[in-house]
């Protein structure tokens, strides 16, 4: 084989691999960093990076919700300065996905809403079926917006709740009538406690910050989930 034949063979091999890779990515958009995000796709290699991109781009995030056939409403901005809530997005109730909130219709940033969809579909519902034998139909929460600093003091960093970029999850209501409470069931050793730990761990792959009762006593009754920006490839998980 001549030197030129070898080059031609190598080029053909590269082209063949490239075509195969392109075809495979087209069939698996969850792994393709250039494919538009669809929240209904399985979680893939590129999913986390795409979710991160939504944290500072409400317009992109809402386009993703529309592409994913997620109904939502956009509310007018409220507040001022550090407590300006410029992005107030409300997901329509989706009981079949477990996304029915009590109290109803919390307004959070679009990035929080998008992450909630992924978390419920890919983490919470599979864990509920496997460990509890019943799907989640509603979530009890403690709110999204609170104009305060972290810890509630007069100094220090502002909480993500100040801009509605967080949600506190207190309990999960199951189709069979049971309620799994963070406050009551986290300290236990049964399936309810195993479920809570599984969904906490899964939240760490979706949200920028996940805080549970393992973090401190202030979180004994809820999971704090937020989408703080500027954390590509890094998250707080306790």
N, C-alpha and C positions, 0 to 999 in steps of 0.2 A: 504494500500500500504506500502510495506517495504521500509526501508531506501535505499536499493540497487535499488529497482524499481524506486524510485524518482530520484536517480542519473542517471539511464539509460534513464529515460524520459527527464531529463535536457540535457544530452549529445545528445540525438536524436534531441531535439529542437535546440541546438546550431549548429549541423551539418546541419539541414534543413535550418536554417537561413543563414549559410555559403554558402551552395550550391545556394540558391536563390540570395545572394549578388554577388557571382562569376558569375552566369548566367546573372544577370542584368548588371554588369559591362562589361561583354563580348559584350553585345548588345549595350552598351553606352560607348565606349572608351573615349569619351570626359570627362567623369567623373572619369576615372581610372588613377590614378597617375603613374601606371606602364606600361600602354599601350603606344606604340610609337605614337608620335604626327603626325597627318595628318591634314594639314591646311584646308582640305575640310570638316572636321567634324564640327558639330555645336560647339559653345563655351560651355564649361562645367566647372565643379568645378576645374578640373585639368589643364585647358588650360593655365591660366596665369602662373602657376608654370613651365609648360613645355616651354613656350615662354621665361621666365626668364633664363632657363637653356641654351638657345641658345646664349645668349649675350656674353659669354666668350668661346664658343666652335664652331668655324666656321665649323669644319668637321661634327659635329653633325647637325648643321644647314643645311648644304648642303645635308646631308642625308635626312633630313625632306623635303626639296624642291623636291628632287628626288621622295620620297615616295608619295608626294602630286601631282606629275605630273606637277610641275612648271618648265618650261624651263628657264635656266639661263646660264651665262658664267662667268668664273672666270678669272680675269685679274691679271697680274703679280704685285707684291708689288712695291710700289714706296715711295719715301720720306725717311726721317731719323729722329732719335730722337723722340721728342714728336709729330712730324708730319709724322711718319711712318704709311703708309696705307698698312698694311699687308693683310687685307681682303678686296678685291675689287670684289664684286659680282654684276653682272648686270642682272636684270630680263629681259627676252624677252617680247616684247610688248604683252599685253593681253587686247585689246580693249573691248571685251565682258565683262570683269571684271572691266573695267574702268582704268586698269593699262597700259595706254599708256602715256608716259611722254613727255612734251614739256618744254625745249629742250629734245631731245631723249636720252634714255639709260643712266641715271645717275648711276655712280658706287658708291655704298655704302656698308656697311658691310652686310653680309648675314642676320644678326639678324634684321636689318632695313628692308630688303627686305621681310623677312618672316612676320614681323609685318604689313607691308603694305598690303600684301595679305589678312591677317585676317581682318584688318581695312576696306579695301574696300569691301570685301565680306559680312562681318557681321554688319558693321556700316554704311559706306558711301552709298552703293547702296540701302539698305532698307530705309534710311532717304531720299535719293533723290526721290525714287518712292513715298513715303508717302507724303512728303512735297512739292515736286516740280513737280511730275507727269512725270518725265523723268529720265532715268538712266544716270550716268556719263560715258563718253567715253574716257576722257583724263584728265590729271592733269598738270597744269602749276606749275613749281617749280623754286626755286631760287638757287638750287645747293645743293650738299652734302659735298664737301671737301673745306676747307679753313684753311690754316695753321695760326691760330691766337688763342689768348687767349679770354676768355669770355669778351665781351665788347670792344674788339679790342685794349686794352691797352698793356703796356710793362710788366705788372706784373699780378699776380693772376692765377687762374686755367685755364688750357687749355680747349678750347671749344671741344665738341665732334665732331665738324666739322673738327678739326685738323686731325683726323684719319678716316674721312668719315663715322662716326657712327651716322650721323644725316641727315635729309633732311628738307628743308623749303618749305612748300606748299603754293602757292600764289592764286590759283584759280582752279575751277572745271568746265570743259566743258561738257555740257549736249548734249544728242542725238538730242534734238529739236533745237539746235543751240544757246541756251543761255549759258552765262558764269557767274558763281557765283564767285565774287572776294572778297577776304578777306578785301582788302583795301576799296573797294567801298561799300560792302554789310554788313559788320559786324556792322556798326553803325545804320543800319536801323531797322525797326520793322516788316518787311514783312516776307514772307516765306523763302526768301533767307537768312535772318539773323537767322531765326529759324533753318534752315538747318545747317548753319555754327556752331551754338552753339551745335547742336546735334552731329555733327561729331567731334567737339573738345572734348565734354564730353566723347564720345565713345573712342577716342584715348587715354584717360587717363587710360583705362582698358587694353590697348595693349602695349603702349610704356612706357619706363622708365620715360621720360620727355616729357610733352606736354605744350608748351607755346603759348599763343594767344595774340591778342591785349589787353586783360584784364591784361596782365603781365606788359608791359611797352610800350612806344612809339616806341622802336626799333622793336617791333613785330606788328606794326600797319598794315603791309601789308602781313603778312604770319603767318602760324603755324610752330613752330619749334618742330620737333619730333625726339627724339633720343632714343638709347637703351644703355645708360650707364650701365655698369655692377655693380654687388655688391649691388643690391637694391631689394632683395627678399622681396616681400610683401609690398613694398613701392614705390611710384612714386611721381614726382612733376607734379602738374596739376594746371595750371593757365590760 
